[in-house]
Amino acid sequence: MSQQNRKDSQNENKECKNCIADQLHYIVTPLLQWYDNHARVLPWRENPEPYAVWISEIMLQQTRVEAVKPYFDRWMEAFPSIFDLAAASEEEVLKLWEGLGYYSRVRNIHKTAKIVTKDYGGELPRSFDALIKLPGIGEYSAGSIGSIAFQLQVPCVDGNVLRVVTRITAEEADITEASTKKLLTQWVRTIVPAQRPGDFNQALMELGATICLPNGIPKCESCPVAHLCEAFRRSQVTDFPVKKPKAERRKEKRTVLLLIRKGSVAVRKRPDSGLLAGLWEYPNYSAELTESDVIEELEKKGLSPLNLTKLKKAKHIFTHLEWHMNGYLITLRDDGKDSSADEEYQWIESDVLKERLTIPAAFKAYHQILLDTFCSQDKFQGAPNSDSY
């Protein structure tokens, strides 16, 4: 292809993209009308003040709406204002987040609360540029907070919006590419109405969450903009969005130990960087240990197993990693001897475990076994239904 022909082709493609963006303007009115009649009733929508919008938007990242609802209610009860949040300890904040995962999100919330208290008098800044500079608030979050709480005419493009827009436009570019997201965000930017920008952004996300569904058959018969959807016209809705296959997650075997001594259980803190950074965990090994392996490892640390119960297997999926776990509930003899384990572990009682420490969801299955045991006994006297070795 000659240089001139290549240039002509690029100009034609650019004009085509601009034409598609112009067509998107037609979805604004029917989408807002649909939203007025079909928007889900959600606690953070009842009073969309900036603090509530911010907390809900961060909670909703990579988390289902139904899972977020009880967390949001408990959070607003515990920390009704940014001042209350800023004054809380990190342990209190982490504990309230326990089970939502992606703990960097809540650490950034805590950091931002302190900055907003110190620099903005306890009120989130009303500008997009100021919002995006705060910890944990990226382009999407700044767009959602800015448009919903402050009625700024800015887009917020999440996975739901990417799916909706690529189907309406039949855009074939890979949405995992930064250039594609930049292009689609610009398209949405051009159609966000000056009036009701927050409602429009929420309507796009709502459509993706309830109608223009992923991983299955979208509910096109209920879509208010199906008549404007190019993918629907072509009967190719499930072909969009286009994205490269995810890399297969690495699988890792682990053995989790619930160690009980004198009515207390052993925990340790993870390193300050890396996976589950700075969180508490039960002792575990990156291998599938047999009962004899476990006993040997404990005796190396100067611990004397009394009773040992093998627990059910469990699995936890991270973004790029799977833990395939087996576990043991172990009662230790209280022989009064010092052990090297006392340098590695902290021994805590049930009230501290339940009320103060944050145990990641990766250990949920084994954590629940421990809580059930605490409920059935005032103090650990031995592993229930255990088999002595």
PyMOL commands that set and color helices and strands:
alter all, ss='L'
color gray80, all
select helices_A, chain A and resi 3-38+43-46+50-60+65-78+82-87+90-97+104-119+128-131+139-150+159-169+178-191+197-210+220-222+226-228+230-233+237-239+291-300+341-344+350-355+361-376
alter helices_A, ss='H'
color red, helices_A
select strands_A, chain A and resi 250-261+264-269+280-281+284-285+305-317+321-332+346-348
alter strands_A, ss='S'
color yellow, strands_A
deselect
rebuild
show_as cartoon
